[in-house]
Amino acid sequence: MDLNDFRRQMDEIDQGLVGLFERRMDLSAQIGLYKMENNLPVYDPAREQEKLKELAGKVKEGREPGLIALYTLLFELSRSEQEGILNRKGG
């Protein structure tokens, strides 16, 4: 394998991640609507901490900090998506 082979594989993974990101944000929007309709807060720190702990247990030792950083950002983006829904709907 050469560098171009590795890069092609990375490009394939990136394409998959883009699709998963879109799905996650679409779902976040739906969750935002649900929360608005049910008067629930966007931010649930206990849920996020629970998920971070769970997810960190699924990666190789030493990769936990990177996974936590990634998911912390994803949670922030999901909250932003939900808050955008609430603001557009006047919630």
C-alpha positions as CSV (number, residue, x, y, z in Angstrom):
1,M,0.0,0.0,0.0
2,D,1.1,3.5,-0.7
3,L,0.1,6.9,0.6
4,N,-2.6,7.3,-2.1
5,D,-4.2,4.0,-1.1
6,F,-4.4,5.2,2.5
7,R,-5.8,8.5,1.4
8,R,-8.5,6.8,-0.7
9,Q,-9.5,4.7,2.3
10,M,-9.6,7.8,4.5
11,D,-11.7,9.6,1.8
12,E,-14.2,6.7,1.9
13,I,-14.4,6.9,5.7
14,D,-14.9,10.7,5.5
15,Q,-17.8,10.2,3.0
16,G,-19.4,7.8,5.4
17,L,-18.9,10.2,8.3
18,V,-20.5,13.1,6.4
19,G,-23.6,10.9,5.8
20,L,-23.7,9.9,9.5
21,F,-23.3,13.5,10.6
22,E,-26.2,14.6,8.4
23,R,-28.4,11.8,9.9
24,R,-27.4,12.8,13.4
25,M,-28.2,16.5,12.8
26,D,-31.6,15.5,11.2
27,L,-32.4,13.4,14.2
28,S,-31.3,16.2,16.5
29,A,-33.8,18.5,14.8
30,Q,-36.5,16.0,15.4
31,I,-35.5,15.7,19.1
32,G,-35.6,19.5,19.3
33,L,-39.2,19.5,18.1
34,Y,-40.1,16.8,20.6
35,K,-38.5,18.7,23.4
36,M,-40.3,21.9,22.4
37,E,-43.7,20.1,22.2
38,N,-43.0,18.5,25.6
39,N,-41.5,21.5,27.4
40,L,-38.1,19.7,27.9
41,P,-34.8,21.5,28.1
42,V,-32.4,21.2,25.3
43,Y,-29.4,20.5,27.6
44,D,-29.3,17.4,29.7
45,P,-25.8,17.3,31.3
46,A,-26.4,14.0,33.1
47,R,-27.4,12.3,29.8
48,E,-24.3,13.7,28.1
49,Q,-22.0,12.6,30.8
50,E,-23.6,9.1,30.8
51,K,-23.1,8.8,27.1
52,L,-19.5,10.1,27.2
53,K,-18.6,7.4,29.8
54,E,-20.4,4.7,27.8
55,L,-18.7,5.7,24.5
56,A,-15.3,6.1,26.1
57,G,-15.5,2.4,27.1
58,K,-15.8,1.3,23.5
59,V,-12.5,2.6,22.2
60,K,-9.0,1.3,22.6
61,E,-7.1,2.4,25.7
62,G,-5.6,5.8,25.2
63,R,-8.1,7.0,22.6
64,E,-10.7,8.0,25.2
65,P,-9.6,11.7,25.2
66,G,-10.0,12.0,21.5
67,L,-13.4,10.3,21.5
68,I,-14.6,12.5,24.4
69,A,-13.4,15.6,22.5
70,L,-15.3,14.4,19.3
71,Y,-18.5,13.7,21.1
72,T,-18.4,16.8,23.2
73,L,-18.3,18.7,19.9
74,L,-21.1,16.6,18.4
75,F,-23.2,17.2,21.5
76,E,-22.6,20.9,21.2
77,L,-23.6,20.8,17.5
78,S,-26.7,18.8,18.3
79,R,-27.8,21.3,21.0
80,S,-27.2,24.1,18.6
81,E,-29.4,22.3,16.0
82,Q,-32.1,21.9,18.6
83,E,-31.9,25.5,19.8
84,G,-32.2,26.6,16.2
85,I,-35.4,24.6,15.9
86,L,-36.8,26.2,19.1
87,N,-35.9,29.7,17.9
88,R,-37.5,29.2,14.5
89,K,-40.6,27.8,16.1
90,G,-40.7,30.6,18.7
91,G,-40.0,28.2,21.7
